[in-house]
Structures are given as C-alpha cells and as structure tokens.
C-alpha cells in the first residue's frame, strides 16, 4: 500500500456557507451550521466512519450535547453504531441517540499555531445489513441538542453501491527552478475485481504549483488545478495515465521541496463529498474551455451503478518538486505613529510586509503560523482591544501574534490594536518585531529572513518631532475593533491545500491530515 505525507483535507462540512460566502457580523448567539457527509456503501465492505461537524460564525462552547441519528428510511438496510465509545441508546428501530462525554468547542477556523482541532462530535460507523440491495437509497437525519436550547440538524444521503478499488501510480521526484515548467504523470489503476465506470482526480497542490492548461473536464481556481472528472472505464487489472503540464510560480521559495498529490475517487464518492457545494452558495472552481484531458482512447460508457472505493488506502499518487536555486523572503516590520490626549483611545495598525521575492508557505496540518510578531506597547498606554491572534506574554507589556500560514510576496499583513492613552508621555515608544522567537506547539518563527535589519519598527505615541514609526494610527477615539491577521494578505481564491476542496465542494476545510503518515479519510 502506498504511503506518503499527505496534507489532504479530512473535515469537509457546511461551513462553506460561513467561509466562501460573505461573513455576517454576529449580533446574538453564534449561528451553528451542522454537516454530516453523504455516503455510498458497498455490500460486504468495511463500515464507513462519519462524524457530525458543527461550524459556528464565532467561537462558542456547547455543553450537554446529544446527537440523534434517524435512519428509519433505511430500516433493515443500514446499521449505525458508535465508534468512539460514547454512550448511545436506541429508543426505537432506526434511531440512535448518543451523548457527548465532553463539551464541544467550536471555532470559525482552527487557532493558528495551536496544532489543535475541534468542531466535531464523536464518530459513528455506517454499515449495511444483509437485506441491502444495490440501488437502495435513503436519508440519515442527524440532529443535535445542547444546553440553552441550542439545536440544529442536517439530512445526509446514503446509497448502496458497488465496491471497487482505485489505486494511484508511483510517486515521482523531479527538479525545477522558480518559474520553471515541468511535467508529471497522472496514473491510476483498477486493483479490484469490478470495472470502474468513471472517476475523479482531486488535487492537493502547493500554492507554488500552477498550470496554464484549461481542460474542459477539469476545474481551476486561477492558475491552480483543483479537480478533473473522467468518464473512461478502467477494466480490472489495467491502468491509465496522462501527462500534466505544470510550473513553479516565480515567487516560489528556494531551495524547498514543493509537494503535490492527486486522490482518485469514484464518481459517487465525489458526489458524496461535494453535494453541499451548491447548497451553501460557495464560490465554485471554474471549468476549463480547452480540449478534454483524456487518459486513454477507450470510449466512455454509461454509469451502470453507483460505486464506492472500498479500499481507499492506495487511491492517491504524488509528486515532489525540488525547487532549485536561491529565492528568499524579506519580512519587514510595520510600526505606527499615534497622537492623542490623555484618556483618548487610538488605533495602531501594525504588522509586517512580505517584500519578497519569495512567498512564504507553511501550510500544513498543524496550522503552523509562518512567523510570529511581537508587539510591545508604548509606556503610558493600555491595550483595550487586542486581535484574537495575539496573546500577552506573562509579566510583560508585549503581545505575541501568530501570522497566517501563507505569506504572499508583495502583500502586507497588518492588525489593529486599540490603545488607551493613560498618560501623555512625549515620544513614548513601543516596538513591532517580526520573526519574533516563539516556543509554540506547532513550531516557531521564520529564521531565514534575508534582510533582518528591517525586522523591527517603532510605535510612537505623541512624537516630539515628526516621523518615528512606519505605518499609521488615529487619535480620534473612534471605532475600529481588533482584527485577526491579515487585514490585507493571502489571496482568498486559493490557499494551497486548504482552498482546493473548499472551492470545489463549498465544504468547510478546517481539518487537514498531518503531513506525516496520513491519508485522506473523508
């Protein structure tokens, strides 16, 4: 079985409504969107593991949570049993009610730099009984209740399909310089005993890996390849291959290893993953207008039955592109100059800019910040509003702020501190330091800045003379609450592996499999 450090997304849910659509400020209790992925099950196959995902438009904690699974429309066809040792009861045939042993903590997104993930209830396993027949289908209505009258539900589709086994080709390693072009094989085989009737390749490519092709059966987000759908059959024991023309972006950090993967899915499994896309109004990836990408000359055939991959541990292929040469990154701190009377509240917009020439990409399953910024408050001031991405260092007046995982060359990453001027001290100075040391669970700061001399800038309050700090501020005591980094920053259309399936499915891609020894399990 193939193994690799896959960064696949494994938590795909209805939070696409919260991410891909326009955000709405919360004015009351957090809005909670539940999601339970569709499933295609095969007779005789291992049961499928599923979990209820709960997404909120602001951080919140649910207590005394119970989850109800109503599968009466598939009575005597499927089984739903607990998978995580939770206490469950069956009040009637086709109904399972499970109690969550702990509070369920919800985030809009996982805390950057935390290496943690929440937003999910305990898992259950969906299997088939001996009475299930090919073509059977029905619904599983999943609902939750929590203290304070919090509740919600989602109806998932379950189909009985045909089991197949897709296998990806061998991994490939090659080299290219930033801006260089290269080709990689896209290889898939049928390792089962049933003909595969059509399939989909879903791509997880590093931010730096781009394509200029626009095949009509593939979808793209700008220059990023997202997925390709094929109607070719794969007979038992045979394989198909195509060639992908790719290139490294000119702002690729070098030397580095850039990785890319393709996961092969049956058409039904892909539908299970992506049905939510239209429902949540997510921004869809765009189909190409060029010729069709084909793997063989074999004619396409009509889909005879829904199929599901019953042995998904080997259904991927991957490529490692060694970015050669030297192409580094300069992060420059951005300070602020403020002015105000005693008692006034002023806004300091501080952070840093990636001067390039390379984009800094730390996207991975630990939600590791690419760097950290230390913000030291000027004397005579008190922070009254602080960004969520910043924490006060114990016993100091300095806040440690985690950046995003992807820092694009040419973009500024700033955040707002609201400071009250307690005492007017002429020329009171604080500091902003990018690439500040951090003993963090998921890693520290960027250590290879090519121009460390500009890593520090000042925050000056009531400067005795003009100048003093890079950046800006206001002293009118007006609005403007703290915001998480960045206010301006990474493109929202595609952020490496995080954006790919979000764009294609509209699902909330909040959980990444860890880089090492993991596989796609959604």
Buried (B, 14 or more C-beta within 10 A) or exposed (E): EBEBBBBBBBBBBBBBBBBBEEEEEEEEEBBBBBBBBBBBBBBEBEBBBBBBBBBBBBBBBBEEBBBBBBBEBBBEBBBBBBBBEBEBEEEEEBBBBBEBEEBBBBBBBBBBBBBEBBBBBBBBBBBBEEEBEEEBBBBBBBBBBBEEEBEBBBEBBBBBBBBBBBBBBEBBEEBBBBBBEBEBEBBBBBBBEBBBBBBBBBBBBBBBBBBEBBBEBBBBBEBBBBBBBBBBBBEBEBBBEBEBEBBBBBBBBBBBEBBBBBBBBBBBBBBBBBBBBEEBEBBBBBBBEEEEBBBBEBEEEEBEEBBBBBBBBBBBBBBBBBBBEEBBBBBBBBBBBBBBEEEBBBBBBBBBBBBBBBBBBBBBBBBBBBBBBBBBBBEBBEBEBBBBBBEBEEEEBBBBBBBBBBBBBEBBBBBBBBBBBEEBBEEBBBBBBBBBEBEBEBBBBBEEBBEBEBBBBBBBBBBEEEEBBBBBBBBEBEEBEBBBBBBEBBBEEBBBBBBBBBBBBBBBBBBBBBBEEBBBBB
